[in-house]
Every structure is written in structure tokens, then in C-alpha cells.
Amino acid sequence: MQSDADPVLHALDELVAAARANVSEWEHVISRAERIKELRAGGHPYRAMRIEDDGPTIIDVVSRNQSRLTDAAAAFRRAIARELVAEGMSRAEIARLFGVSRQRVGMLVSGGAGPHDPPDATSA
């Protein structure tokens, strides 16, 4: 089955793409963090390190990674909830599976839950 014809597979592809992008950016964060630690060990004050001159700051990358993953996870959660309902699973069963309330599942299925909603306690 092609992922563009299956909303769950499409959302899963997007989640994997977000994870891959995050891995790449985490490598950049690790490299920058190691450089900052080296400079600090050499006695440099933080204000003299010019840590903002080497691309996006660590804080910017962390924020972007969190947002990217939250958005992709929310889209996957909505898609899988809708598909499970379509396959005959009750909202109560889905709620137990996801670790959320039946009302939350209702929001996911109806489209009322947005990409910036807080993540569920557990995920599918």
C-alpha cells in the first residue's frame, strides 16, 4: 500500500522525516556544545565565545526540534486514531492504548486536536 493513499503511513513517513531531521540537527548541537566546553575549559568567558556566530543557537535548534517532532507526532496520533475508529476499535479502547481520556480520542478523531496540543502521556 502506498503511503500517499494511506493517511497513517503518510503521517508515519512525516514522523520519520522529522526524526531524521532532528538527528542531523542534534549532531550540530553536540558539536557546538563540545566546542563551548573546550572554550570554557580554556578559560574563555561565555560572552567572548561568540557562540551565536556559528549558525542557529543551541536553544533555537532545540526549540525547532521539539516543535518539528511535536507536530509530526500529533499528525500521526490523529491519523492512527481515525484509522483505529474506522477499523471498529472503540474510543475507550483507543483511550486505553494511548493513555488518554475518551474525550481526547474524540478530539483526535474529530479533528479538534491541533498540532500544538500537548503530547499524550503515551503514544501509539
C-alpha positions, -999 to +999 in steps of 0.1 A: +000+000+000+013+034-009+018+059+019+001+088+000-031+066-002-029+057+035-030+086+059-014+066+087+015+056+065+018+092+053+019+105+088+044+078+098+066+089+069+064+125+081+073+114+116+103+095+104+114+125+083+111+148+114+131+123+134+158+122+107+160+160+105+163+161+143+191+136+144+210+158+119+204+189+140+213+171+173+247+163+157+252+200+152+241+207+189+265+181+202+294+196+181+286+231+193+283+220+229+316+203+228+332+234+213+317+256+241+330+232+267+365+233+251+365+271+251+353+273+287+380+248+298+404+272+281+393+300+304+371+319+279+341+337+293+308+328+276+303+364+263+336+362+244+328+328+227+306+343+200+285+312+201+258+328+180+281+333+150+281+296+140+245+292+127+214+288+148+219+288+186+216+256+206+183+270+221+169+276+186+178+241+174+163+225+205+131+245+201+128+237+164+135+200+170+108+199+197+083+217+175+090+195+145+086+163+164+055+175+183+038+185+150+047+152+133+037+131+164+004+149+167-004+143+130+004+106+134-017+103+166-047+119+148-042+096+117-039+064+137-068+073+160-090+079+130-080+046+113-085+026+145-120+040+148-126+032+111-114-004+118-140-007+146-120+000+177-139+019+204-129+052+217-125+037+251-101+011+237-081+037+219-080+059+250-065+029+270-040+023+242-029+059+240-031+066+278-056+094+273-093+101+280-121+091+257-128+128+252-092+133+240-097+105+215-129+122+204-109+154+197-083+135+178-109+117+156-130+148+150-100+170+141-104+192+171-069+184+184-043+207+168-006+200+161+005+221+191-016+203+217+004+189+245+017+154+237-002+124+251+011+106+282+019+077+259+020+073+222+009+047+197 
